[in-house]
Amino acid sequence: MNAYIWILFFLLVGLVFGGGALFLNWFLKPKRESKEGFSSYECGEKPIGSAYIQYDTKYYLYGLIFLIFDVEVVFILPWACIFRNSQVPSLILLVEMLIFIAILLIGLIYAGFKGALKWE
């Protein structure tokens, strides 16, 4: 029961913190809205044209593929640090990591066959 009280406490702290930030933003914002407030900001320069630009989806696909392999490094680095000094036999750890890399490699090959990696 004591653990549930802590969960409730942290939930309330999170709600108060989030709600307080929203209330403070509403309270401190300027009440008068100006035309400059709705314009896009480009490093202090006057904006030229519309701020709405439609990007091609291939940029998002490259970003997602980069993110997948970035997360892969986050998993491989701790594994490499404990590989030699682990209590688990090295062969089991090696097979687990090879399975992990194989799954990612299959996903990369699938993305290549689907044309997600073609730069046009």
C-alpha positions as CSV (number, residue, x, y, z in Angstrom):
1,M,0.0,0.0,0.0
2,N,2.9,2.3,0.7
3,A,4.1,2.0,-2.9
4,Y,0.8,3.2,-4.2
5,I,1.0,6.3,-2.1
6,W,4.3,7.2,-3.7
7,I,2.9,6.6,-7.1
8,L,0.0,8.9,-6.3
9,F,2.4,11.5,-4.9
10,F,4.5,11.5,-8.1
11,L,1.4,11.6,-10.3
12,L,0.1,14.6,-8.4
13,V,3.5,16.3,-8.5
14,G,3.7,15.7,-12.3
15,L,0.1,17.1,-12.8
16,V,0.8,20.1,-10.6
17,F,4.1,20.8,-12.4
18,G,2.6,20.5,-15.9
19,G,-0.5,22.4,-15.0
20,G,1.5,25.1,-13.2
21,A,3.7,25.5,-16.3
22,L,0.7,25.9,-18.5
23,F,-1.0,28.4,-16.1
24,L,2.2,30.4,-15.8
25,N,2.5,30.6,-19.5
26,W,-1.0,31.8,-19.9
27,F,-0.6,34.3,-17.1
28,L,2.7,35.8,-18.3
29,K,2.0,35.9,-22.0
30,P,1.3,39.3,-23.6
31,K,-2.5,40.0,-23.7
32,R,-2.2,42.0,-26.9
33,E,-1.5,40.0,-30.0
34,S,0.5,41.7,-32.8
35,K,1.1,40.9,-36.4
36,E,4.8,40.2,-35.6
37,G,3.8,37.6,-33.1
38,F,2.3,35.5,-35.9
39,S,5.2,35.8,-38.3
40,S,7.8,33.1,-38.6
41,Y,11.2,33.9,-37.1
42,E,14.3,33.4,-39.3
43,C,17.3,34.5,-37.4
44,G,16.2,38.1,-37.1
45,E,15.6,38.5,-40.8
46,K,12.3,39.4,-42.4
47,P,10.6,36.3,-43.6
48,I,10.3,35.9,-47.4
49,G,7.3,33.8,-48.7
50,S,5.3,31.3,-46.8
51,A,6.5,29.3,-43.9
52,Y,4.6,26.3,-45.1
53,I,6.9,23.9,-47.0
54,Q,5.8,20.4,-47.8
55,Y,8.8,18.0,-47.4
56,D,9.1,14.7,-49.2
57,T,8.5,11.6,-47.0
58,K,11.9,10.2,-47.9
59,Y,13.5,12.6,-45.5
60,Y,11.4,11.2,-42.7
61,L,12.3,7.7,-43.7
62,Y,16.0,8.5,-43.6
63,G,15.5,10.0,-40.2
64,L,13.7,7.0,-38.9
65,I,16.4,4.6,-40.3
66,F,19.1,6.8,-38.7
67,L,17.2,6.7,-35.4
68,I,16.9,2.9,-35.5
69,F,20.7,2.5,-36.0
70,D,21.4,5.1,-33.4
71,V,19.4,3.2,-30.9
72,E,21.2,0.0,-32.0
73,V,24.5,1.6,-30.8
74,V,22.9,2.5,-27.5
75,F,22.2,-1.3,-27.0
76,I,25.5,-2.5,-28.4
77,L,27.8,-0.3,-26.3
78,P,26.8,-1.6,-22.9
79,W,26.8,-5.1,-24.2
80,A,30.4,-4.6,-25.4
81,C,31.5,-3.2,-22.1
82,I,30.2,-6.3,-20.1
83,F,31.0,-8.9,-22.7
84,R,34.4,-10.0,-21.3
85,N,33.6,-9.7,-17.6
86,S,30.1,-11.2,-17.6
87,Q,29.1,-14.2,-15.5
88,V,27.1,-15.6,-18.5
89,P,29.1,-17.7,-21.0
90,S,30.5,-15.6,-23.8
91,L,29.0,-17.8,-26.5
92,I,25.4,-17.1,-25.3
93,L,26.1,-13.3,-25.2
94,L,27.6,-13.4,-28.7
95,V,24.6,-15.4,-30.1
96,E,22.2,-12.9,-28.5
97,M,23.9,-10.0,-30.1
98,L,24.2,-11.7,-33.5
99,I,20.4,-12.3,-33.4
100,F,19.8,-8.6,-32.5
101,I,22.0,-7.4,-35.4
102,A,20.5,-10.0,-37.8
103,I,17.0,-8.6,-37.0
104,L,18.2,-5.1,-37.7
105,L,20.0,-6.2,-40.9
106,I,16.8,-7.9,-42.1
107,G,14.9,-4.7,-41.5
108,L,17.5,-2.7,-43.5
109,I,17.4,-5.1,-46.4
110,Y,13.6,-5.0,-46.4
111,A,13.8,-1.2,-46.5
112,G,16.2,-1.3,-49.3
113,F,14.0,-3.6,-51.4
114,K,11.0,-1.5,-50.7
115,G,12.9,1.5,-52.1
116,A,13.1,3.5,-48.9
117,L,16.8,4.1,-49.3
118,K,16.7,5.4,-52.9
119,W,17.8,9.0,-53.2
120,E,16.0,10.6,-56.1
